[in-house]
Amino acid sequence: MAPKRRPPYYAVIFTSTQTDDLDGYAEMSAHMEKLASNQTGFLGIESFRSLDKKGVTISYWKDLNAIRAWKENPEHLTAQQLGKQQWYQDYTIEIAKIETAYDLQTDCPPSE
């Protein structure tokens, strides 16, 4: 699978542990993914969750301004508050700049 994005771009890495109270979580998660996909600068999302309720969601963005705008989206702010109050035992958010990306077909990073 070839990278869908061309560097440089940013990744927001959201690592979490869920609580047992997930009422409304699936619906909100689907809504947030749809809402983010319509946000200026959104490049994609990947999400993984283990059986022990630990998960990682990585969203990809064109630049820091796009990330800031998403963080301040009113509907996303509501979802963040619900996550803190109900859905997550803990979480961390890391933001990384992706400067190089390659895949199976290219097999190595481009030379400088």
PyRosetta script that sets phi, psi and omega in degrees:
from pyrosetta import init, pose_from_sequence

init()
pose = pose_from_sequence("MAPKRRPPYYAVIFTSTQTDDLDGYAEMSAHMEKLASNQTGFLGIESFRSLDKKGVTISYWKDLNAIRAWKENPEHLTAQQLGKQQWYQDYTIEIAKIETAYDLQTDCPPSE")
pose.set_psi(1, 118.2)
pose.set_omega(1, -179.6)
pose.set_phi(2, -74.6)
pose.set_psi(2, 145.6)
pose.set_omega(2, 175.9)
pose.set_phi(3, -56.1)
pose.set_psi(3, 137.2)
pose.set_omega(3, -178.8)
pose.set_phi(4, -88.0)
pose.set_psi(4, -10.5)
pose.set_omega(4, -174.4)
pose.set_phi(5, -119.5)
pose.set_psi(5, 149.6)
pose.set_omega(5, 178.1)
pose.set_phi(6, -107.9)
pose.set_psi(6, 122.3)
pose.set_omega(6, 179.4)
pose.set_phi(7, -62.9)
pose.set_psi(7, 155.1)
pose.set_omega(7, 0.3)
pose.set_phi(8, -83.2)
pose.set_psi(8, 150.4)
pose.set_omega(8, 173.6)
pose.set_phi(9, -156.6)
pose.set_psi(9, 179.2)
pose.set_omega(9, -175.5)
pose.set_phi(10, -120.8)
pose.set_psi(10, 150.4)
pose.set_omega(10, 174.4)
pose.set_phi(11, -120.8)
pose.set_psi(11, 131.4)
pose.set_omega(11, 171.9)
pose.set_phi(12, -103.2)
pose.set_psi(12, 117.0)
pose.set_omega(12, -175.6)
pose.set_phi(13, -105.7)
pose.set_psi(13, 111.4)
pose.set_omega(13, -178.5)
pose.set_phi(14, -107.5)
pose.set_psi(14, 110.4)
pose.set_omega(14, 179.9)
pose.set_phi(15, -108.9)
pose.set_psi(15, 130.5)
pose.set_omega(15, -173.4)
pose.set_phi(16, -145.1)
pose.set_psi(16, 162.9)
pose.set_omega(16, 168.4)
pose.set_phi(17, -124.5)
pose.set_psi(17, 124.7)
pose.set_omega(17, -177.4)
pose.set_phi(18, -81.5)
pose.set_psi(18, 157.2)
pose.set_omega(18, 171.3)
pose.set_phi(19, -86.3)
pose.set_psi(19, -176.2)
pose.set_omega(19, 174.7)
pose.set_phi(20, -84.8)
pose.set_psi(20, -13.6)
pose.set_omega(20, -177.8)
pose.set_phi(21, -96.6)
pose.set_psi(21, 88.6)
pose.set_omega(21, -177.0)
pose.set_phi(22, -106.2)
pose.set_psi(22, 21.7)
pose.set_omega(22, 179.4)
pose.set_phi(23, -57.9)
pose.set_psi(23, 119.9)
pose.set_omega(23, 178.9)
pose.set_phi(24, 85.4)
pose.set_psi(24, -5.7)
pose.set_omega(24, -175.4)
pose.set_phi(25, -63.8)
pose.set_psi(25, -49.4)
pose.set_omega(25, -175.9)
pose.set_phi(26, -60.2)
pose.set_psi(26, -41.6)
pose.set_omega(26, -180.0)
pose.set_phi(27, -65.5)
pose.set_psi(27, -44.4)
pose.set_omega(27, -179.4)
pose.set_phi(28, -66.6)
pose.set_psi(28, -40.4)
pose.set_omega(28, 179.1)
pose.set_phi(29, -60.1)
pose.set_psi(29, -46.2)
pose.set_omega(29, 178.7)
pose.set_phi(30, -63.1)
pose.set_psi(30, -40.3)
pose.set_omega(30, 179.7)
pose.set_phi(31, -66.1)
pose.set_psi(31, -41.1)
pose.set_omega(31, 179.9)
pose.set_phi(32, -64.9)
pose.set_psi(32, -39.6)
pose.set_omega(32, 178.8)
pose.set_phi(33, -63.7)
pose.set_psi(33, -42.7)
pose.set_omega(33, 178.6)
pose.set_phi(34, -65.7)
pose.set_psi(34, -44.1)
pose.set_omega(34, -179.9)
pose.set_phi(35, -62.8)
pose.set_psi(35, -44.8)
pose.set_omega(35, 179.7)
pose.set_phi(36, -62.7)
pose.set_psi(36, -38.4)
pose.set_omega(36, -177.5)
pose.set_phi(37, -64.3)
pose.set_psi(37, -18.5)
pose.set_omega(37, 177.1)
pose.set_phi(38, -96.9)
pose.set_psi(38, 0.3)
pose.set_omega(38, -178.2)
pose.set_phi(39, -81.2)
pose.set_psi(39, 137.9)
pose.set_omega(39, 177.1)
pose.set_phi(40, -58.0)
pose.set_psi(40, 130.6)
pose.set_omega(40, 177.1)
pose.set_phi(41, 91.0)
pose.set_psi(41, -2.2)
pose.set_omega(41, 178.5)
pose.set_phi(42, -73.7)
pose.set_psi(42, 132.9)
pose.set_omega(42, -177.6)
pose.set_phi(43, -117.5)
pose.set_psi(43, -12.6)
pose.set_omega(43, 179.4)
pose.set_phi(44, 152.3)
pose.set_psi(44, 172.8)
pose.set_omega(44, -179.4)
pose.set_phi(45, -151.8)
pose.set_psi(45, 146.0)
pose.set_omega(45, 174.7)
pose.set_phi(46, -137.7)
pose.set_psi(46, 141.8)
pose.set_omega(46, -177.9)
pose.set_phi(47, -142.6)
pose.set_psi(47, 140.7)
pose.set_omega(47, -179.0)
pose.set_phi(48, -139.4)
pose.set_psi(48, 140.2)
pose.set_omega(48, 177.4)
pose.set_phi(49, -138.7)
pose.set_psi(49, 136.0)
pose.set_omega(49, 179.0)
pose.set_phi(50, -92.2)
pose.set_psi(50, 170.7)
pose.set_omega(50, 180.0)
pose.set_phi(51, -66.7)
pose.set_psi(51, -21.5)
pose.set_omega(51, -180.0)
pose.set_phi(52, -91.0)
pose.set_psi(52, 20.0)
pose.set_omega(52, 173.2)
pose.set_phi(53, 73.5)
pose.set_psi(53, 10.8)
pose.set_omega(53, 173.9)
pose.set_phi(54, -89.9)
pose.set_psi(54, 141.2)
pose.set_omega(54, -178.0)
pose.set_phi(55, -147.0)
pose.set_psi(55, 161.9)
pose.set_omega(55, 176.6)
pose.set_phi(56, -135.0)
pose.set_psi(56, 127.6)
pose.set_omega(56, 171.9)
pose.set_phi(57, -121.4)
pose.set_psi(57, 128.6)
pose.set_omega(57, 178.3)
pose.set_phi(58, -117.8)
pose.set_psi(58, 119.5)
pose.set_omega(58, 173.4)
pose.set_phi(59, -109.3)
pose.set_psi(59, 145.7)
pose.set_omega(59, -174.8)
pose.set_phi(60, -114.4)
pose.set_psi(60, 137.1)
pose.set_omega(60, -172.6)
pose.set_phi(61, -137.7)
pose.set_psi(61, 150.8)
pose.set_omega(61, -179.2)
pose.set_phi(62, -64.6)
pose.set_psi(62, -42.3)
pose.set_omega(62, -175.6)
pose.set_phi(63, -158.3)
pose.set_psi(63, 175.8)
pose.set_omega(63, -178.4)
pose.set_phi(64, -66.9)
pose.set_psi(64, -31.3)
pose.set_omega(64, 177.9)
pose.set_phi(65, -63.4)
pose.set_psi(65, -38.4)
pose.set_omega(65, 177.8)
pose.set_phi(66, -65.4)
pose.set_psi(66, -40.2)
pose.set_omega(66, 178.1)
pose.set_phi(67, -63.8)
pose.set_psi(67, -44.9)
pose.set_omega(67, 179.6)
pose.set_phi(68, -60.6)
pose.set_psi(68, -44.9)
pose.set_omega(68, 179.9)
pose.set_phi(69, -62.5)
pose.set_psi(69, -39.9)
pose.set_omega(69, 178.0)
pose.set_phi(70, -65.7)
pose.set_psi(70, -43.9)
pose.set_omega(70, 179.5)
pose.set_phi(71, -59.5)
pose.set_psi(71, -32.4)
pose.set_omega(71, -176.6)
pose.set_phi(72, -94.5)
pose.set_psi(72, 1.0)
pose.set_omega(72, 177.4)
pose.set_phi(73, -59.5)
pose.set_psi(73, 128.4)
pose.set_omega(73, -176.0)
pose.set_phi(74, -56.2)
pose.set_psi(74, -41.0)
pose.set_omega(74, 179.0)
pose.set_phi(75, -69.9)
pose.set_psi(75, -35.4)
pose.set_omega(75, 177.0)
pose.set_phi(76, -67.9)
pose.set_psi(76, -36.6)
pose.set_omega(76, 176.3)
pose.set_phi(77, -60.2)
pose.set_psi(77, -40.4)
pose.set_omega(77, 177.0)
pose.set_phi(78, -62.5)
pose.set_psi(78, -45.5)
pose.set_omega(78, 179.1)
pose.set_phi(79, -62.7)
pose.set_psi(79, -39.6)
pose.set_omega(79, 178.1)
pose.set_phi(80, -60.8)
pose.set_psi(80, -43.7)
pose.set_omega(80, -179.4)
pose.set_phi(81, -63.9)
pose.set_psi(81, -43.4)
pose.set_omega(81, 177.4)
pose.set_phi(82, -62.9)
pose.set_psi(82, -39.0)
pose.set_omega(82, 177.3)
pose.set_phi(83, -60.0)
pose.set_psi(83, -44.7)
pose.set_omega(83, 179.5)
pose.set_phi(84, -65.5)
pose.set_psi(84, -40.2)
pose.set_omega(84, -174.9)
pose.set_phi(85, -80.9)
pose.set_psi(85, -31.1)
pose.set_omega(85, -166.4)
pose.set_phi(86, -131.2)
pose.set_psi(86, -45.5)
pose.set_omega(86, -164.7)
pose.set_phi(87, -93.4)
pose.set_psi(87, -22.4)
pose.set_omega(87, -174.1)
pose.set_phi(88, -120.1)
pose.set_psi(88, 132.8)
pose.set_omega(88, 170.4)
pose.set_phi(89, -73.9)
pose.set_psi(89, -40.7)
pose.set_omega(89, 178.1)
pose.set_phi(90, -159.8)
pose.set_psi(90, 162.6)
pose.set_omega(90, 174.6)
pose.set_phi(91, -161.2)
pose.set_psi(91, 159.5)
pose.set_omega(91, 170.5)
pose.set_phi(92, -133.5)
pose.set_psi(92, 151.5)
pose.set_omega(92, 176.1)
pose.set_phi(93, -127.4)
pose.set_psi(93, 127.8)
pose.set_omega(93, 176.4)
pose.set_phi(94, -125.5)
pose.set_psi(94, 143.6)
pose.set_omega(94, 178.3)
pose.set_phi(95, -120.4)
pose.set_psi(95, 126.5)
pose.set_omega(95, -177.4)
pose.set_phi(96, -126.9)
pose.set_psi(96, 143.2)
pose.set_omega(96, 173.6)
pose.set_phi(97, -92.0)
pose.set_psi(97, 125.4)
pose.set_omega(97, 178.6)
pose.set_phi(98, -94.0)
pose.set_psi(98, 117.3)
pose.set_omega(98, -178.2)
pose.set_phi(99, -103.9)
pose.set_psi(99, -23.6)
pose.set_omega(99, -179.8)
pose.set_phi(100, -140.5)
pose.set_psi(100, 140.6)
pose.set_omega(100, 174.8)
pose.set_phi(101, -145.2)
pose.set_psi(101, 138.7)
pose.set_omega(101, 175.9)
pose.set_phi(102, -149.2)
pose.set_psi(102, 170.9)
pose.set_omega(102, -173.2)
pose.set_phi(103, -139.2)
pose.set_psi(103, -170.9)
pose.set_omega(103, -178.1)
pose.set_phi(104, -58.3)
pose.set_psi(104, -39.5)
pose.set_omega(104, -177.8)
pose.set_phi(105, -71.9)
pose.set_psi(105, -36.6)
pose.set_omega(105, -179.6)
pose.set_phi(106, -87.2)
pose.set_psi(106, -27.8)
pose.set_omega(106, 169.3)
pose.set_phi(107, 62.0)
pose.set_psi(107, -3.7)
pose.set_omega(107, 176.9)
pose.set_phi(108, -162.2)
pose.set_psi(108, 156.6)
pose.set_omega(108, 178.8)
pose.set_phi(109, -69.1)
pose.set_psi(109, 152.1)
pose.set_omega(109, 178.1)
pose.set_phi(110, -65.1)
pose.set_psi(110, 145.7)
pose.set_omega(110, 178.5)
pose.set_phi(111, -79.2)
pose.set_psi(111, 152.9)
pose.set_omega(111, -177.8)
pose.set_phi(112, -90.7)
pose.dump_pdb("model.pdb")
